[in-house]
Amino acid sequence: MKVLSSLILTSVVVSCSAFVSLNPKLNSIPLKTRARHAALNMVSRAEKENPYMEELKANAKKIGGRGRGILASDESNATTGIRLGSIGVENTEENRRKWRELLYTAPGLGEYISGAIMFDETLYQKTSEGKPFVDVLREQNILPGIKVDTGLQNMFGTDGETATQGLDGLGDRCKAYYKQGARFAKWRAVLKCDEKDLPSEKAIWENAHALARYAAIAQENGLVPIVEPEVTLGPGTYSIERTAFISERVNSITMNWLNRYDVVLDAILLKPNMILPGLDAPMASKEEVAKYTVQVMKRTIPPAVPSIHFLSGGMGEEEATLNLQQLQKEYPDAPWSLTFSYGRALQSSTLKTWGGKPENWKAAQDILVKLAQANSRAQLGKFVEGTHPAPGGGRILQALRLGGAGK
């Protein structure tokens, strides 16, 4: 036994001596602090060699600032056409441009909105007076963002599950978007949930991997990536506990893949779903939603992530605001800003108020700003219940559209 112990000790000493001789910089550092010194210098090449890194971190911090959130206005041409059709407006490029101009030129919007996600067509459009939309947003202190995925496709051999497309040529597109003025990007992954089998392991891993690959490419080209692993609100009687379990698994695997691709978490934004039961289950209270949503975030999201921008995901306008405020009460000292990236919850009443009529332009902008203000106050925990600009109302649901971005 003594001989064996001596051999082991000799082996360790030789190994350590060889290590020290190969690392002369460590020789001058006290032994007790060498491990700490090594940890402080653990920076990936992706972070160390990225010339945009400080800008990325600053932009992520700015977008996630307290009291402000994101206006998601990146609907494809096909989806925008459906929305315009609901108010009797034809789906033409000019009408889509008018609709986005109404949103972006709303006076005072920048007080409550820090970023606006745009569609490819919209990023290059201008106001009726010839001013680029990206300049309009900047003047409001709103950072322009861009949807970079090219839509959902069915995964063969699954029960209607989807994979998000768009990695081919993504680097070149990100370069062009940055040049045009975009400073952050969005990629949406959608996971279906049910009482038993969904989502499949295949769908989770496929979408988590694509999110990580996209995020790495976006950071490489100067765009802060919004990582959106959405466990989508859908039909079924599955419980809020089931959604929490699935969301925790999806988020954990997504974070694992982000680490594998050396994505810098200080320079991303997360856009997850709030935790809700299936559409055919009893509706959860805002207290239940906040309890399970916070539980999932605590268990899966590192504090290095600056902010979590929850999607409205079919919630009603008032419902989205009240749930957002309850999150602040549930976790007042959260390490991340718990805020919003709302599309339908900001646009639905705005669109109805406009109705495609020039005389309703100002009224529509007023309701948009009031909706943004309500969610800003909710993020700060200061929203007064009973004062919502679009009270009541049901869920604002929309079927998933497959087959690409719909240019």
Salt bridges, closest charged atoms under 4 A:
GLU47 OE2 - LYS57 NZ 2.96
GLU49 OE2 - ARG45 NE 2.87
GLU55 OE2 - ARG183 NE 3.32
ASP74 OD2 - LYS186 NZ 2.74
GLU75 OE2 - ARG83 NH1 3.20
GLU75 OE1 - ARG100 NH2 3.37
GLU94 OE2 - ARG97 NH2 2.90
GLU101 OE1 - ARG97 NH1 2.59
GLU121 OE2 - ARG96 NH2 2.83
ASP135 OD1 - ARG138 NH1 3.23
GLU139 OE1 - LYS131 NZ 3.02
ASP149 OD1 - LYS147 NZ 3.00
ASP194 OD1 - ARG242 NH2 4.00
GLU201 OE2 - ARG249 NH2 2.80
GLU228 OE1 - LYS186 NZ 3.62
GLU230 OE1 - ARG188 NE 2.76
GLU248 OE1 - ARG299 NH1 3.21
GLU287 OE2 - LYS286 NZ 3.43
GLU319 OE1 - ARG395 NE 2.87
ASP366 OD2 - LYS362 NZ 3.05
GLU385 OE2 - LYS286 NZ 3.87
